[in-house]
Amino acid sequence: METKIIKIDKNNFKEEELKEAADILKKGGLVAFPTETVYGLGADGLNPEASKKIYEAKGRPSDNPLILHIANIAALEELTVECPEMGLKLAEAFWPGPLTMIFKKSKAVPYKTTGGLETVAIRMPSHPIAYELIRKSGVYIAAPSANISGRPSPTMAEHVIEDMNGRIEMIIDGGMVDIGLESTIVDVTGDVPTILRPGYITASMLEAVVGTVNFDKVVLAKKADANIVPKAPGMKYKHYAPKGDLTILEGSMEAVIQGINECAAEKLSKGFKVGIIATDETFSRYPQGLVKSIGTRKDEDTIAHGLFQILREFDTEGTEYIYTESFESKQLGQAIMNRLLKAAGYHIIKVHDTGLL
């Protein structure tokens, strides 16, 4: 298959520029497009054969549900059997934006889209290209991240091209995304909203709108659970992983820096190519290896924005072992750690001030 690549300026484009992409979606084809979070791989979410193509293009497990993207809140009437008051409050507060909610699905939504579940994940993106593509196509777009399953999510069109060129009909290049981490996912089918995947919309932001919010026990777990039935994308399988072996070091900052330097020195002495994920504050503390700053701890948005891009860069440079500091704040740090834990396959080394544990 030949993949057509078109460039569109998100701040200055005409509706007609999306006509071909919209037509592909209407006919059951696949289009990769930018959102405010990461690039999505889109298909008509109410067409089971189109949704099946997403799984095939990504190599995605069939029980890993897709997110339906909508352009107006009235779509909930068609896609869900009920919309709880807390869901409406969250929609009013955060849509369009990087929040996905889990509802009980209507019969209109095929099981191919929901991974066989009786629930459906829905969000309304704020990115102008994504929003207009939904409206122009007239379909609800099912769209996971536009990467080979398990790899770091794409934050630039170049990442999508690397993974999807020749697998799908079209890639829309809308430049670098704004956030760099996938949406927050909240289950509103129970009595209390429950976070299934942390993201840019934090627990405290949600609580300000609806009161108490719970975390699913899987979200911040430090080990994998093979028995999980994934109610949302990213819950069960290894995700976001670079080709090299990624390890997270936890402890005091001084102990982590020392531990990373010890690990790097040991691998370098054996001839391996080693990468280190640092921050602006610690970049100069790592004298060996390929050191990259992910951003500054003074602004967690920069860390979220740079995570997947750095993992992709290490892949391009053939890095065999990667060591990273941990990020444990109760705000965006939860989302960053969630992605790092998945990417590392929960490989964590705890360190103390006298050396590695």
Secondary structure, DSSP 8 states (H G I E B T S, - for coil): ---EEEE--TTS--GGGGHHHHHHHHTT--EEEE-SSSEEEEEETT-HHHHHHHHHHHT--TTS--EEE-SSTTHHHHHBS---HHHHHHHHHH-SSSEEEEEEB-TTS-HHHHTT-SEEEEE----HHHHHHHHHHTS-EE--BSSSTTS---SSHHHHHHHHTTTSSEEEE--S-SS-S--EEEE-SSSS-EEEE--SS-HHHHHHHHS--EE-TTTT-SS--TT---SSTTSSS--S--SSEEEEEES-HHHHHHHHHHHHHHHHHTT--EEEEE-TTTGGG--SSEEEE---TT-HHHHHHHHHHHHHHHHHTT-SEEEEE----SSHHHHHHHHHHHHTTT-EEEEETTEE-
